[in-house]
């Protein structure tokens, strides 16, 4: 698979990575044996960046990834996050950017991941009551201690990114970005280009919407997060699906899938973007990886831009409580 630079670190990453959250929560019942097969497929398909968080499954996701990577650590770049605090039995999350919490959370992540060093450590959500200098300073201490190689930020504004870069080098910014979630185009993508920061796009397939697989939510498990998401609600989903036929025609003309076109749009439009789709199915993971070999023309990119204007998408991308700590990008 083609490689892309990770910020200004001098380290390359595969152009498409693997999002791991769905192996623990959000999309139905977790299945560890199935998840391990999916991780194997991702690695064999050339993906190198594996993205997790201490909040996913309240540690389960890190433990699962750590178990898998014990035999593959040299082939993978490990990204995890700090900042969302969750407790067993409580669906709510709080945000902590306290330096002492960051230090203790990093040590706990290292234990669960069965590794000595985290390649990319993100601040998952920003708590504005803690000065950014203290937050980035605590994370930079982890770099100096050899526990972390590079720092990242998640769901932050262009202004926060610029301020953070003045304190310590930032390798990556992660936010939701896809054909139907285009908020980063307002300012943060340009800030990343200017500052030499890689933009990691999570949910680049719109939580499977852009694959065309979600016709309604009736078949989703009761604990599937999409049942509560505004864009998947009755009325909104039907309107949003009106955007798909044109995408399906373009994919059919290229003899590829809708998901591959959606990923290729990100890669061909932005040389500094690394999408991290998530899937439990090895077949879909291999299909996602193959999207790195698709080249879209400028005309095709413009056509896709026009087909998915933000004004045509019905519903917020997340329920209101889940927007806590997310800055306008």
C-alpha positions as CSV (number, residue, x, y, z in Angstrom):
1,X,0.0,0.0,0.0
2,X,1.1,3.5,-0.7
3,X,2.7,5.4,2.3
4,X,2.1,8.9,3.6
5,X,4.2,10.9,6.0
6,X,3.1,11.1,9.6
7,X,3.2,14.9,10.1
8,X,6.8,16.1,10.1
9,X,8.1,13.1,12.1
10,X,9.9,11.5,9.2
11,X,7.9,8.3,9.8
12,X,5.6,7.0,7.0
13,X,2.2,5.3,7.6
14,X,0.1,3.3,5.2
15,X,-2.4,5.6,3.4
16,X,-5.3,3.7,5.0
17,X,-5.4,2.6,8.6
18,X,-7.7,0.5,10.8
19,X,-10.2,2.1,13.3
20,X,-10.7,-0.3,16.1
21,X,-13.5,1.1,18.3
22,X,-16.2,-1.2,16.8
23,X,-14.3,-4.2,18.1
24,X,-15.5,-3.2,21.6
25,X,-18.6,-1.0,21.4
26,X,-21.0,1.1,19.4
27,X,-21.9,-1.3,16.7
28,X,-23.5,-4.3,18.4
29,X,-22.0,-7.1,20.5
30,X,-18.3,-7.5,20.6
31,X,-16.8,-10.8,19.3
32,X,-13.1,-11.1,20.1
33,X,-12.3,-14.1,17.9
34,X,-13.9,-12.3,14.9
35,X,-12.1,-9.1,15.8
36,X,-8.7,-10.8,15.9
37,X,-9.4,-12.2,12.4
38,X,-10.3,-8.7,11.2
39,X,-7.1,-7.3,12.7
40,X,-5.1,-10.0,10.9
41,X,-6.7,-9.1,7.6
42,X,-5.9,-5.4,8.2
43,X,-2.2,-6.1,8.8
44,X,-2.0,-8.5,5.8
45,X,-3.7,-5.9,3.6
46,X,-0.8,-3.4,4.3
47,X,-2.5,-1.3,6.9
48,X,0.0,-0.1,9.6
49,X,-1.8,2.5,11.7
50,X,-4.1,0.9,14.3
51,X,-6.3,3.3,16.2
52,X,-7.8,2.7,19.6
53,X,-8.6,4.6,22.9
54,X,-8.6,3.9,26.6
55,X,-12.3,4.8,26.5
56,X,-13.3,2.2,23.9
57,X,-14.9,-0.6,25.8
58,X,-13.4,0.9,29.0
59,X,-10.0,-0.6,28.3
60,X,-11.2,-3.7,26.4
61,X,-10.2,-2.3,23.1
62,X,-6.6,-1.6,24.1
63,X,-6.3,-5.1,25.7
64,X,-7.6,-6.8,22.5
65,X,-5.2,-4.8,20.4
66,X,-2.3,-5.4,22.8
67,X,-3.0,-9.2,22.6
68,X,-3.0,-9.1,18.8
69,X,0.1,-6.9,18.5
70,X,2.3,-8.9,20.8
71,X,3.4,-11.0,17.8
72,X,3.2,-8.1,15.3
73,X,4.4,-5.0,17.1
74,X,7.2,-4.3,14.6
75,X,4.8,-4.1,11.7
76,X,2.3,-1.8,13.3
77,X,2.0,1.8,14.4
78,X,-0.1,2.1,17.5
79,X,-2.3,5.1,18.2
80,X,-4.4,5.5,21.4
81,X,-6.1,8.4,23.2
82,X,-6.6,10.0,26.5
83,X,-9.2,12.5,27.8
84,X,-12.5,10.7,27.9
85,X,-13.2,9.1,31.3
86,X,-15.7,6.3,31.5
87,X,-16.7,3.9,34.3
88,X,-18.3,0.4,34.1
89,X,-22.0,0.5,34.2
90,X,-22.3,4.2,33.4
91,X,-22.9,5.1,29.7
92,X,-21.9,8.7,30.4
93,X,-18.4,10.0,29.9
94,X,-16.6,12.9,31.5
95,X,-13.6,14.8,30.2
96,X,-10.3,15.1,32.0
97,X,-7.2,17.0,30.8
98,X,-5.6,17.1,34.2
99,X,-1.8,16.5,33.8
100,X,-1.8,13.9,36.6
101,X,-4.6,12.0,35.0
102,X,-2.8,12.1,31.6
103,X,0.3,10.6,33.2
104,X,-1.6,7.8,35.0
105,X,-3.8,7.0,32.0
106,X,-0.8,6.6,29.8
107,X,0.8,4.1,32.1
108,X,-2.5,2.2,32.2
109,X,-2.7,2.2,28.4
110,X,0.8,0.9,28.1
111,X,0.0,-2.0,30.4
112,X,-3.2,-2.9,28.5
113,X,-1.4,-2.6,25.1
114,X,1.5,-4.8,26.3
115,X,4.0,-2.3,24.9
116,X,6.7,0.0,26.1
117,X,5.9,2.9,23.8
118,X,2.8,4.3,22.2
119,X,3.6,5.6,18.6
120,X,0.9,8.3,18.5
121,X,-0.9,9.6,21.6
122,X,-3.9,11.7,21.1
123,X,-5.8,14.1,23.4
124,X,-9.3,12.7,22.6
125,X,-11.3,15.7,23.9
126,X,-10.3,19.2,25.0
127,X,-11.3,20.5,28.5
128,X,-11.0,24.3,28.2
129,X,-10.7,24.8,31.9
130,X,-7.2,23.3,31.9
131,X,-4.6,25.6,30.2
132,X,-3.5,24.1,26.9
133,X,0.1,24.7,27.9
134,X,-0.4,22.3,30.9
135,X,-2.1,19.7,28.8
136,X,0.5,19.6,26.0
137,X,3.2,20.0,28.5
138,X,2.1,16.8,30.3
139,X,1.9,14.9,27.1
140,X,5.3,16.2,26.0
141,X,6.8,14.9,29.3
142,X,5.6,11.4,28.1
143,X,7.6,11.9,24.9
144,X,10.7,12.9,26.9
145,X,10.2,9.8,29.1
146,X,10.1,7.5,26.1
147,X,6.5,6.4,26.7
148,X,5.2,8.1,23.7
149,X,6.8,8.9,20.3
150,X,4.4,11.5,18.8
151,X,1.5,13.6,19.9
152,X,-1.9,14.1,18.3
153,X,-5.2,16.0,19.0
154,X,-8.7,14.9,18.3
155,X,-11.7,17.1,17.4
156,X,-10.0,20.4,17.9
157,X,-10.3,23.7,16.2
158,X,-7.6,25.2,13.9
159,X,-6.8,27.7,16.6
160,X,-6.2,25.0,19.2
161,X,-4.0,23.2,16.8
162,X,-1.9,26.3,16.1
163,X,-1.5,27.0,19.8
164,X,-0.6,23.4,20.5
165,X,2.0,23.3,17.7
166,X,3.7,26.3,19.3
167,X,4.1,24.3,22.6
168,X,5.2,21.0,21.1
169,X,5.2,19.3,17.6
170,X,1.9,17.8,16.8
171,X,2.0,14.9,14.3
172,X,-1.7,14.4,13.6
173,X,-5.2,15.7,14.1
174,X,-8.1,13.3,14.1
175,X,-11.7,14.2,13.4
176,X,-14.7,12.7,11.7
177,X,-14.5,13.5,8.0
178,X,-16.3,11.9,5.0
179,X,-18.4,12.8,2.1
180,X,-21.3,13.4,4.5
181,X,-19.3,15.0,7.4
182,X,-17.3,17.8,5.9
183,X,-16.9,20.1,8.8
184,X,-13.0,19.9,8.8
185,X,-13.1,21.6,5.4
186,X,-14.0,24.9,7.1
187,X,-10.5,25.6,8.6
188,X,-8.7,22.7,10.3
189,X,-7.7,20.9,7.1
190,X,-6.0,24.1,5.8
191,X,-4.3,24.5,9.2
192,X,-3.0,20.9,9.0
193,X,-1.6,21.6,5.5
194,X,0.1,24.8,6.6
195,X,1.6,23.3,9.8
196,X,2.7,20.0,8.3
197,X,0.2,17.9,10.3
198,X,-1.4,14.7,9.1
199,X,-5.2,14.7,9.2
200,X,-6.6,11.3,10.3
201,X,-10.2,10.9,9.2
202,X,-12.3,8.6,11.4
203,X,-15.7,7.3,10.2
204,X,-14.7,8.0,6.6
205,X,-17.6,5.8,5.5
206,X,-20.2,7.6,7.5
207,X,-20.6,4.6,9.9
208,X,-21.3,2.4,6.9
209,X,-23.9,4.8,5.4
210,X,-21.7,5.5,2.4
211,X,-21.3,1.8,1.7
212,X,-25.0,1.8,0.9
213,X,-25.6,-1.0,3.5
214,X,-27.9,0.9,5.8
215,X,-31.4,1.0,4.4
216,X,-33.0,1.3,7.8
217,X,-32.0,0.6,11.4
218,X,-34.4,-2.3,12.0
219,X,-31.6,-4.9,11.5
220,X,-29.2,-3.2,13.8
221,X,-28.7,-4.7,17.3
222,X,-30.4,-2.9,20.2
223,X,-27.1,-1.6,21.5
224,X,-25.9,-0.3,18.1
225,X,-25.1,3.4,18.6
226,X,-26.5,4.3,15.1
227,X,-30.0,3.7,16.4
228,X,-29.6,6.9,18.4
229,X,-27.8,9.0,15.9
230,X,-29.8,11.9,14.3
231,X,-28.8,11.1,10.7
232,X,-30.1,7.5,11.0
233,X,-33.5,8.5,12.5
234,X,-36.7,7.9,10.6
235,X,-37.2,10.7,8.1
236,X,-33.6,11.8,8.2
237,X,-32.2,8.5,6.9
238,X,-34.7,8.4,4.0
239,X,-33.7,11.9,2.9
240,X,-30.0,11.1,3.3
241,X,-30.3,8.0,1.2
242,X,-31.4,10.2,-1.7
243,X,-27.7,11.2,-1.9
244,X,-26.6,7.6,-2.7
245,X,-27.8,6.8,-6.2
246,X,-25.3,9.2,-7.8
247,X,-22.5,7.7,-5.8
248,X,-23.6,4.2,-6.8
249,X,-23.6,5.1,-10.4
250,X,-20.1,6.6,-10.2
251,X,-18.9,3.5,-8.4
252,X,-20.5,1.2,-10.9
253,X,-18.9,3.1,-13.8
254,X,-15.5,2.4,-12.2
255,X,-16.3,-1.2,-11.3
256,X,-15.6,-0.5,-7.6
257,X,-17.7,-0.2,-4.5
258,X,-19.3,2.9,-3.0
259,X,-17.0,2.5,0.0
260,X,-13.9,2.5,-2.2
261,X,-15.0,5.6,-4.0
262,X,-15.6,7.4,-0.7
263,X,-12.2,6.5,0.6
264,X,-10.5,7.3,-2.8
265,X,-12.2,10.8,-2.6
266,X,-10.4,11.5,0.7
267,X,-7.1,10.2,-0.5
268,X,-7.1,11.9,-3.9
269,X,-8.4,15.2,-2.6
270,X,-5.9,15.5,0.3
271,X,-2.3,14.2,0.2
272,X,-2.0,14.6,4.0
273,X,-5.2,12.7,4.9
274,X,-5.1,9.1,6.3
275,X,-8.6,7.6,6.6
276,X,-9.2,4.9,9.3
277,X,-12.3,2.9,8.4
278,X,-13.4,0.2,10.7
279,X,-14.9,-3.1,9.8
280,X,-15.2,-6.5,11.4
281,X,-15.3,-8.3,8.1
282,X,-12.0,-9.4,6.5
283,X,-13.6,-9.1,3.1
284,X,-14.5,-5.4,3.7
285,X,-11.2,-4.7,5.2
286,X,-9.4,-5.9,2.1
287,X,-11.8,-3.9,0.0
288,X,-11.0,-0.8,2.0
289,X,-7.3,-1.3,1.6
290,X,-7.6,-1.7,-2.1
291,X,-9.1,1.8,-2.3
292,X,-5.6,3.2,-1.9
293,X,-4.9,2.1,-5.4
294,X,-7.9,4.0,-7.0
295,X,-7.1,7.3,-8.6
296,X,-9.9,9.8,-9.1
297,X,-9.6,12.7,-11.6
298,X,-10.0,16.3,-10.5
299,X,-13.3,16.3,-12.4
300,X,-14.5,13.2,-10.4
301,X,-13.5,14.8,-7.1
302,X,-15.4,18.0,-8.0
303,X,-18.4,15.8,-9.0
304,X,-18.4,14.1,-5.6
305,X,-18.0,17.4,-3.9
306,X,-21.1,18.7,-5.6
307,X,-23.1,15.5,-4.9
308,X,-22.6,15.8,-1.2
309,X,-23.0,19.4,-0.2
310,X,-23.2,19.8,3.6
311,X,-26.5,21.5,3.2
312,X,-28.1,18.4,1.8
313,X,-27.3,16.2,4.8
314,X,-30.1,15.9,7.3
315,X,-29.3,15.6,11.0
316,X,-26.4,16.3,13.2
317,X,-23.5,13.8,13.0
318,X,-23.8,12.9,16.8
319,X,-26.4,13.2,19.5
320,X,-26.0,16.3,21.6
321,X,-24.4,14.7,24.6
322,X,-21.7,13.1,22.5
323,X,-20.7,16.5,21.2
324,X,-19.2,17.5,24.5
325,X,-15.5,18.5,24.1
326,X,-15.8,18.7,20.3
327,X,-14.5,22.1,19.0
328,X,-15.8,23.7,15.9
329,X,-13.3,22.8,13.2
